[in-house]
């Protein structure tokens, strides 16, 4: 340590309490009221103060002073700790462990379904091509149960057109027009650097400096020095662990919109029966209809007062989901390199 030296014959006339030590034939005297009297600050190690933190090796040329650096696997901001009271200054916030790829939510399509014919259409002609057709509509969401639409009098119909079944319900389960889904944070490591004021020259060990820090050191915090030159350093033995952290990043990640491909393998066949009474007892006739199209049934003086239907083949098929493809990437910017002591090692002042 460096301190004011007084000859052995000096009169102890200075007010306050004094202490002394013998070094090379000279008595070194100092007063704890003013231990650095007459010296420049860089020349004086205060012999009366103690290190309020950790005594650490000073950084080599090209590195900044040591700071407390917290790193952890934290995608949520709530998991990032505040700087401790002993080192309250926030000097660095950053991210690391960027994921090269991202995963999009799986696109899905609603299940298609076979839908029964919407009803019958009566015509005065025998070819279902009358100019004034009469509709016998089934109720909405018809299950095929007996229903009695409005009837017409006998002799007014020469044919009945049985509408074809349809397939519906194959649509994206995800809103194709919505904004891309919110993707998780692209980093796996979150970092925060903290510093505080400490009496740098208060360590008893030669060649060490005092760094503000709580003792014991909180979990996840390590003492680190930031590399100030371009490129990645080869960390010194005193701070052997290299950590690469970024201050910011560009995020162009997104997912292509969801959609549904064409229906495949659909086979819907219904048996539709028409009755002359309102209770589906007096059968007029029954015909099968498929997805191929409607069917015309001719006959003189057709009279219909009720109808019902049932499935012979109910195979709506499938449609493949499209979209949900990951595009873009998260690109880190501004690499900062820290050389750190192990966060499992706690320095003793």
C-alpha positions in Angstrom: 0.0 0.0 0.0 1.1 3.7 -0.5 0.8 6.1 2.3 2.4 9.3 3.8 5.8 8.6 5.4 7.2 10.6 8.3 10.8 10.6 9.6 11.3 8.8 13.0 11.9 12.1 14.8 8.6 13.8 13.7 6.6 15.3 16.5 3.2 13.8 17.0 1.6 17.1 17.1 -1.3 16.4 14.7 -4.7 16.1 16.4 -6.4 12.8 16.4 -5.4 9.2 17.0 -2.4 7.8 15.2 -1.1 4.3 14.3 2.2 3.2 13.0 4.2 0.4 11.4 8.0 -0.2 10.7 9.0 -0.5 7.1 12.7 -0.4 5.9 13.9 1.8 8.8 11.0 4.3 8.5 8.0 4.6 10.7 4.8 5.0 8.6 2.3 7.0 10.6 -1.3 7.7 9.6 -4.4 9.2 11.2 -7.8 7.5 10.4 -9.3 11.0 10.4 -7.2 11.9 7.4 -5.3 8.8 6.2 -4.3 10.3 2.8 -3.2 13.8 3.9 -0.9 15.3 1.4 -1.2 12.4 -1.1 -3.0 12.3 -4.5 -6.0 9.9 -4.5 -4.3 7.4 -6.9 -1.4 7.2 -4.4 -3.4 6.3 -1.3 -4.8 3.0 -0.1 -7.0 3.9 2.9 -5.6 1.7 5.7 -8.7 2.4 7.9 -11.4 1.3 5.4 -12.7 -2.2 4.6 -14.0 -3.5 1.3 -17.8 -3.3 1.1 -18.0 -5.9 -1.6 -15.5 -8.4 -3.2 -11.8 -8.1 -3.6 -11.1 -9.1 -7.2 -8.2 -9.1 -9.7 -8.3 -5.8 -11.7 -9.1 -6.3 -15.4 -6.4 -6.5 -18.0 -5.9 -3.9 -20.7 -8.8 -3.9 -23.1 -11.5 -4.8 -20.4 -13.8 -2.6 -18.4 -14.0 -2.7 -14.6 -15.8 -5.7 -13.1 -19.6 -5.7 -12.7 -22.2 -8.1 -11.4 -23.7 -9.9 -14.4 -26.9 -11.9 -14.0 -27.7 -14.5 -16.6 -30.6 -17.0 -16.7 -33.0 -18.9 -18.9 -35.8 -16.3 -18.8 -38.2 -15.7 -21.6 -40.5 -13.7 -19.3 -39.4 -10.3 -18.1 -40.9 -11.0 -14.7 -38.1 -13.5 -14.1 -35.3 -11.0 -14.5 -34.1 -9.8 -11.0 -33.6 -6.2 -10.0 -30.1 -5.0 -9.3 -29.2 -5.7 -5.6 -29.0 -2.7 -3.2 -25.2 -3.0 -3.0 -24.9 -2.5 -6.8 -28.0 -0.7 -7.8 -26.8 0.8 -11.1 -28.3 -0.9 -14.2 -25.4 -0.8 -16.7 -26.4 -3.5 -19.2 -29.5 -5.3 -20.4 -29.3 -8.0 -23.1 -30.2 -11.3 -24.6 -28.4 -14.5 -25.6 -28.9 -18.0 -26.9 -30.9 -17.0 -29.9 -33.0 -19.8 -31.6 -32.2 -20.1 -35.3 -35.7 -21.6 -36.0 -39.2 -21.0 -34.7 -42.2 -23.2 -34.7 -45.7 -22.1 -35.8 -49.0 -23.4 -34.4 -50.3 -26.3 -36.4 -53.0 -25.4 -38.9 -56.2 -27.4 -38.6 -59.4 -27.6 -40.7 -62.9 -28.2 -39.4 -64.4 -31.7 -40.1 -66.5 -31.7 -43.3 -70.0 -33.3 -43.1 -72.5 -34.7 -45.5 -75.6 -32.5 -45.7 -79.1 -33.8 -46.6 -80.9 -32.3 -49.6 -82.6 -29.0 -48.9 -86.0 -30.3 -50.1 -88.0 -31.1 -53.2 -89.1 -29.0 -56.2 -92.4 -29.8 -57.9 -93.1 -29.0 -61.5 -96.2 -29.2 -63.7 -94.2 -30.8 -66.5 -92.9 -34.4 -66.5 -89.3 -33.3 -67.0 -88.8 -31.1 -63.9 -88.4 -28.1 -66.1 -91.6 -26.2 -65.4 -91.6 -22.4 -65.5 -93.4 -22.1 -62.2 -91.8 -24.6 -59.9 -93.2 -25.3 -56.4 -90.7 -25.7 -53.6 -91.1 -28.1 -50.7 -88.3 -27.0 -48.4 -86.9 -29.0 -45.6 -86.4 -27.2 -42.2 -83.0 -25.7 -41.5 -80.5 -28.3 -40.3 -82.8 -31.1 -41.4 -81.9 -34.4 -39.8 -84.1 -36.5 -42.2 -87.0 -36.9 -39.8 -90.5 -36.8 -41.2 -91.5 -33.3 -42.0 -94.7 -31.9 -43.7 -94.0 -29.0 -46.0 -96.8 -27.0 -47.7 -98.7 -29.4 -49.9 -100.3 -28.8 -53.3 -103.5 -30.3 -54.6 -103.6 -33.5 -56.6 -103.0 -33.2 -60.3 -100.9 -30.1 -60.1 -97.5 -31.8 -60.3 -96.1 -33.8 -63.1 -92.6 -34.3 -61.6 -90.5 -33.9 -58.5 -86.9 -32.8 -58.5 -85.0 -34.3 -55.5 -82.1 -32.0 -54.7 -78.6 -33.4 -54.3 -76.8 -33.7 -50.9 -73.8 -31.5 -50.3 -70.6 -31.4 -48.3 -69.9 -28.5 -46.0 -67.8 -27.5 -43.0 -64.3 -27.9 -44.4 -62.8 -24.5 -43.4 -59.7 -23.3 -41.5 -60.1 -23.7 -37.7 -57.6 -20.8 -37.4 -58.7 -17.4 -38.7 -56.8 -17.2 -42.0 -57.2 -13.4 -42.1 -56.0 -12.8 -38.5 -52.6 -11.4 -37.6 -49.8 -13.9 -37.2 -49.8 -15.7 -33.9 -47.6 -14.2 -31.1 -44.4 -16.2 -31.1 -42.4 -16.9 -28.0 -39.3 -14.8 -27.2 -36.5 -15.8 -29.6 -33.8 -16.0 -26.9 -33.1 -18.6 -24.2 -30.8 -16.4 -22.1 -31.5 -13.1 -20.5 -28.8 -10.9 -19.0 -28.6 -7.9 -16.7 -25.5 -6.1 -15.5 -25.3 -4.1 -12.2 -22.7 -1.9 -10.6 -22.2 0.2 -7.5 -19.7 2.5 -5.8 -17.0 0.9 -3.7 -13.7 2.0 -2.1 -11.5 0.6 -4.8 -8.3 0.8 -2.7 -9.7 -0.9 0.4 -8.5 -4.5 -0.2 -5.7 -5.8 2.0 -4.5 -8.1 -0.7 -1.9 -6.6 -3.1 -3.0 -6.4 -6.7 -6.7 -6.6 -6.0 -9.5 -4.0 -6.2 -12.7 -3.7 -4.3 -15.9 -4.2 -6.3 -19.4 -3.3 -5.0 -21.4 -6.5 -4.5 -23.6 -8.3 -1.9 -21.9 -11.0 0.1 -22.8 -13.8 -0.4 -23.4 -13.3 -4.1 -27.1 -13.8 -5.2 -27.9 -16.9 -7.3 -27.3 -16.4 -11.0 -24.9 -13.4 -10.6 -21.2 -13.6 -11.6 -18.4 -11.1 -11.5 -17.6 -10.2 -15.1 -15.4 -7.8 -17.1 -16.6 -6.5 -20.5 -14.3 -6.7 -23.5 -13.9 -3.3 -25.0 -12.2 -4.2 -28.3 -13.7 -5.6 -31.5 -14.2 -9.4 -31.9 -14.3 -12.1 -29.3 -11.5 -12.3 -26.7 -9.6 -15.1 -25.2 -10.6 -14.7 -21.6 -7.9 -14.3 -18.9 -7.4 -16.9 -16.2 -8.9 -14.6 -13.6 -12.2 -14.4 -15.6 -12.2 -17.6 -17.6 -15.8 -18.0 -18.8 -16.8 -16.3 -22.1 -20.4 -15.1 -22.4 -21.7 -13.6 -25.6 -24.7 -11.3 -25.1 -26.6 -9.0 -27.4 -28.2 -5.7 -26.6 -30.9 -5.9 -29.3 -32.3 -7.9 -32.2 -34.4 -7.7 -35.4 -37.4 -10.0 -35.4 -39.0 -10.7 -38.8 -40.5 -14.1 -37.7 -44.1 -14.9 -38.8 -46.2 -17.8 -40.0 -48.0 -18.2 -43.3 -51.9 -18.0 -43.0 -53.8 -21.2 -42.5 -56.0 -22.6 -45.3 -57.7 -25.9 -46.4 -57.1 -27.9 -49.5 -59.8 -29.4 -51.7 -62.1 -32.1 -50.4 -61.0 -35.7 -51.2 -62.8 -39.0 -50.9 -66.3 -37.6 -50.3 -69.2 -40.1 -50.8 -72.6 -38.9 -49.6 -75.7 -40.9 -50.7 -79.2 -40.3 -49.3 -82.5 -42.1 -49.7 -85.3 -39.5 -49.9 -88.9 -40.7 -49.5 -92.1 -38.7 -50.4 -95.5 -39.4 -48.9 -99.1 -38.6 -49.8 -100.1 -38.0 -46.2 -98.7 -35.7 -43.5 -97.4 -38.5 -41.2 -95.0 -40.2 -43.6 -97.2 -43.3 -43.8 -98.6 -43.4 -47.4 -95.4 -43.8 -49.5 -95.5 -42.1 -52.8 -92.0 -43.1 -53.8 -88.3 -43.2 -52.7 -85.1 -42.4 -54.6 -81.4 -42.2 -53.9 -79.4 -39.1 -54.7 -75.7 -38.6 -54.6 -73.2 -35.7 -54.9 -73.4 -36.2 -58.6 -76.5 -34.1 -58.8 -80.3 -33.9 -58.3 -82.7 -36.6 -59.6 -86.0 -36.0 -61.4 -88.9 -38.3 -60.6 -91.9 -38.1 -63.1 -95.4 -39.3 -62.6 -98.9 -38.0 -63.3 -100.8 -36.2 -60.6 -98.2 -36.4 -58.0 -99.3 -35.3 -54.6 -96.8 -34.8 -51.7 -97.7 -33.8 -48.2 -94.6 -35.1 -46.2 -91.1 -36.4 -46.7 -88.2 -38.0 -44.9 -84.6 -39.0 -45.6 -81.8 -41.2 -44.3 -78.2 -41.7 -45.2 -77.1 -44.8 -47.2 -73.5 -43.6 -47.3 -72.2 -40.8 -45.0 -68.5 -40.3 -45.9 -67.7 -36.6 -46.2 -64.0 -37.2 -46.9 -61.1 -35.1 -45.8 -59.3 -31.9 -46.7 -55.7 -31.2 -45.9 -54.7 -28.1 -43.9 -52.3 -25.7 -45.5 -50.2 -22.8 -44.2 -48.6 -22.5 -40.7 -45.1 -22.4 -42.3 -42.4 -20.5 -40.4 -40.8 -17.6 -42.3 -38.4 -14.9 -41.3 -35.9 -15.0 -38.4 -34.6 -13.3 -35.3 -31.3 -11.6 -36.0 -29.2 -10.5 -33.0 -27.4 -7.2 -33.2 -24.4 -5.7 -31.4 -22.6 -8.6 -29.7 -21.0 -7.8 -26.3 -18.5 -10.2 -24.8 -18.0 -10.7 -21.1 -15.4 -12.7 -19.4 -16.7 -14.0 -16.1 -15.8 -15.8 -12.9 -17.9 -18.9 -12.2 -21.2 -17.8 -10.7 -20.7 -20.7 -8.2 -17.6 -19.1 -6.8 -17.9 -16.5 -4.1 -14.9 -14.3 -3.6 -13.8 -13.6 0.0 -12.8 -10.0 0.8 
